[in-house]
Amino acid sequence: MSLTDRRTCTAFDHHRLIASGPLADVALAVKRTLEAGATGPVLIFDDRDSRQIELDFRGSADDVLARLAHPDVAPATVTRGPGRPKLGVVPREVTLLPRHWDWLGQQPGGASAVLRRLVEQALRGNGAKERARQAVESFDRFMQATAGDLPGYEEASRAFYRGERAQFGTLTSAWPADLRTHLLRLGAIAWDEQADVVASST
């Protein structure tokens, strides 16, 4: 099974929810919707970050699933350089000043191990802020892609960024139900993550 198969996502036919769940299930639901004459645009969003997922719906349902199971470049077939492939270590160039290299060279485990530890420490220390940032970006991506043509979009966007939950609900009350439900869910996640950041800093 490819990594792609383990993703969950949500698909819309314009403002109408098609399906939400594992990518394979959603792909089949989208294919049926397209074959039934969906007016679109039909968009599939990754539930992790609301980035759009592009799929090839040509052929039969089995063809679509086969392409999901065997993408053009599967993670297992990517050629990697030195490192520990099981951990997904990817070599890339790092540019540092001479004194930085000197310091790294004096640390146990080598430069790569030290850099990994420093990154992990930074991720743990800024975890709440990073989650909040990602949640806000996820909401913004989805809202821009699906609600830009709806009345009150700009006002609703400003209410979201000000953290005005009740006002956001009021401004979107007349929006299509499926779209509004998904937006409120994403918005609640973002607001809660931002509240955690504020709580952790006090």
C-alpha positions as CSV (number, residue, x, y, z in Angstrom):
1,M,0.0,0.0,0.0
2,S,1.3,3.4,-0.9
3,L,1.5,6.4,1.5
4,T,-1.2,8.0,-0.7
5,D,-3.7,5.4,0.3
6,R,-3.5,6.3,4.0
7,R,-4.5,9.9,3.5
8,T,-7.9,11.1,4.4
9,C,-9.6,13.8,2.4
10,T,-12.8,15.7,1.6
11,A,-14.3,16.3,-1.8
12,F,-16.8,18.9,-2.9
13,D,-18.8,19.4,-6.1
14,H,-18.7,23.2,-6.0
15,H,-20.4,23.8,-2.6
16,R,-21.9,20.3,-2.1
17,L,-20.0,17.7,-0.1
18,I,-19.3,14.6,-2.1
19,A,-17.5,12.4,0.4
20,S,-15.0,12.5,3.3
21,G,-12.7,9.8,4.4
22,P,-9.9,7.6,3.1
23,L,-8.5,8.8,-0.3
24,A,-9.5,5.6,-2.1
25,D,-13.1,5.8,-1.0
26,V,-13.4,9.5,-1.8
27,A,-11.8,8.9,-5.2
28,L,-14.5,6.4,-6.1
29,A,-17.2,8.7,-4.9
30,V,-15.8,11.5,-7.0
31,K,-15.6,9.3,-10.0
32,R,-19.3,8.4,-9.7
33,T,-20.2,12.0,-9.2
34,L,-18.2,13.0,-12.4
35,E,-19.9,10.3,-14.4
36,A,-23.3,11.5,-13.2
37,G,-22.6,14.8,-14.7
38,A,-21.3,17.0,-11.8
39,T,-21.3,20.7,-12.7
40,G,-18.2,21.3,-10.6
41,P,-15.7,22.5,-9.9
42,V,-15.0,19.2,-8.3
43,L,-12.2,19.6,-5.7
44,I,-10.5,17.2,-3.4
45,F,-8.8,18.5,-0.2
46,D,-6.2,16.8,1.9
47,D,-7.6,16.8,5.5
48,R,-4.2,17.5,6.9
49,D,-3.6,20.9,5.3
50,S,-6.5,21.6,2.8
51,R,-4.1,21.3,-0.1
52,Q,-5.8,20.2,-3.3
53,I,-5.3,16.6,-4.5
54,E,-5.1,16.0,-8.2
55,L,-6.2,12.6,-9.4
56,D,-6.6,11.0,-12.8
57,F,-10.1,9.7,-13.3
58,R,-9.7,8.2,-16.7
59,G,-10.7,4.6,-17.2
60,S,-12.6,2.3,-14.8
61,A,-12.9,2.5,-11.1
62,D,-10.2,-0.2,-10.9
63,D,-7.9,1.9,-13.1
64,V,-8.3,4.9,-10.7
65,L,-7.6,2.7,-7.6
66,A,-4.6,1.1,-9.4
67,R,-3.1,4.5,-10.0
68,L,-3.5,5.4,-6.3
69,A,-1.8,2.2,-5.2
70,H,1.0,2.6,-7.7
71,P,1.8,6.3,-8.2
72,D,4.4,7.4,-10.7
73,V,7.0,7.8,-8.0
74,A,6.2,5.7,-5.0
75,P,7.9,6.7,-1.7
76,A,9.6,3.2,-1.6
77,T,11.2,3.7,-5.0
78,V,12.7,7.1,-4.4
79,T,16.5,7.0,-4.7
80,R,18.1,8.3,-1.6
81,G,21.7,9.3,-0.7
82,P,23.7,8.4,2.3
83,G,21.8,8.0,5.6
84,R,19.3,5.8,7.1
85,P,16.6,5.1,4.5
86,K,14.1,3.5,7.0
87,L,13.9,6.9,8.7
88,G,13.4,8.7,5.5
89,V,16.6,10.7,5.8
90,V,17.1,13.0,2.8
91,P,20.4,14.6,2.0
92,R,20.4,18.3,1.2
93,E,22.9,21.1,1.2
94,V,23.3,23.1,4.3
95,T,25.3,26.4,4.2
96,L,26.9,27.5,7.5
97,L,29.7,29.9,8.6
98,P,33.1,28.4,9.3
99,R,32.7,28.8,13.1
100,H,29.4,26.9,12.9
101,W,31.1,24.0,11.1
102,D,33.9,24.0,13.6
103,W,31.4,23.8,16.5
104,L,29.5,21.0,14.8
105,G,32.6,19.1,14.2
106,Q,33.4,19.1,17.9
107,Q,30.0,17.6,18.9
108,P,29.5,13.8,19.4
109,G,27.6,12.0,16.7
110,G,28.6,14.2,13.8
111,A,27.1,17.2,12.2
112,S,24.0,15.5,10.8
113,A,23.0,14.0,14.2
114,V,23.5,17.3,15.9
115,L,21.4,19.2,13.4
116,R,18.6,16.6,13.7
117,R,18.6,17.0,17.5
118,L,18.5,20.8,17.2
119,V,15.6,20.7,14.8
120,E,13.7,18.3,16.9
121,Q,14.2,20.5,20.0
122,A,12.9,23.5,18.1
123,L,9.9,21.6,16.8
124,R,9.0,20.5,20.4
125,G,9.6,24.0,21.8
126,N,7.4,25.7,19.1
127,G,4.9,22.9,18.6
128,A,1.8,24.8,19.7
129,K,2.7,27.8,17.5
130,E,3.4,25.6,14.5
131,R,0.2,23.7,14.9
132,A,-1.7,27.0,15.1
133,R,0.0,28.3,12.0
134,Q,-0.8,25.2,10.0
135,A,-4.4,25.2,11.2
136,V,-4.8,28.8,10.1
137,E,-3.2,28.1,6.7
138,S,-5.4,25.1,6.2
139,F,-8.6,27.1,6.9
140,D,-7.4,29.9,4.6
141,R,-6.6,27.6,1.7
142,F,-10.0,25.9,1.9
143,M,-11.9,29.1,2.2
144,Q,-10.1,30.8,-0.6
145,A,-10.7,27.8,-2.9
146,T,-14.4,27.3,-2.2
147,A,-16.0,30.5,-0.8
148,G,-14.4,33.3,-2.7
149,D,-17.6,33.8,-4.7
150,L,-20.0,33.9,-1.8
151,P,-21.5,37.1,-0.3
152,G,-19.8,38.4,2.7
153,Y,-16.5,36.5,2.0
154,E,-14.2,39.4,2.9
155,E,-16.1,40.2,6.1
156,A,-16.2,36.6,7.1
157,S,-12.4,36.3,6.5
158,R,-11.7,39.3,8.7
159,A,-14.0,37.9,11.4
160,F,-12.0,34.6,11.3
161,Y,-8.7,36.3,11.7
162,R,-10.0,38.5,14.6
163,G,-11.2,35.3,16.3
164,E,-14.8,36.4,16.3
165,R,-16.5,33.0,16.3
166,A,-20.1,34.3,16.7
167,Q,-19.6,36.9,14.0
168,F,-18.1,34.4,11.6
169,G,-21.1,32.2,12.2
170,T,-23.5,35.0,11.5
171,L,-21.8,36.2,8.4
172,T,-21.7,32.6,6.9
173,S,-25.2,31.6,8.1
174,A,-26.7,31.9,4.5
175,W,-23.8,29.9,2.9
176,P,-24.4,26.4,1.6
177,A,-24.7,24.0,4.5
178,D,-22.0,21.5,3.5
179,L,-19.4,24.2,2.9
180,R,-20.3,26.1,6.0
181,T,-20.1,23.0,8.2
182,H,-16.6,22.2,6.9
183,L,-15.4,25.8,7.3
184,L,-16.7,25.9,10.9
185,R,-14.9,22.7,11.7
186,L,-11.6,24.0,10.3
187,G,-12.2,27.4,11.9
188,A,-12.8,25.8,15.3
189,I,-9.5,23.8,15.0
190,A,-7.6,27.0,14.2
191,W,-9.2,29.0,17.0
192,D,-8.5,26.3,19.5
193,E,-4.9,25.9,18.5
194,Q,-4.4,29.7,18.7
195,A,-6.0,29.7,22.2
196,D,-3.5,27.0,23.2
197,V,-0.6,29.2,22.1
198,V,-1.9,32.1,24.2
199,A,-2.5,29.9,27.2
200,S,1.0,28.4,27.0
201,S,2.6,31.9,26.9
202,T,0.8,33.2,30.0
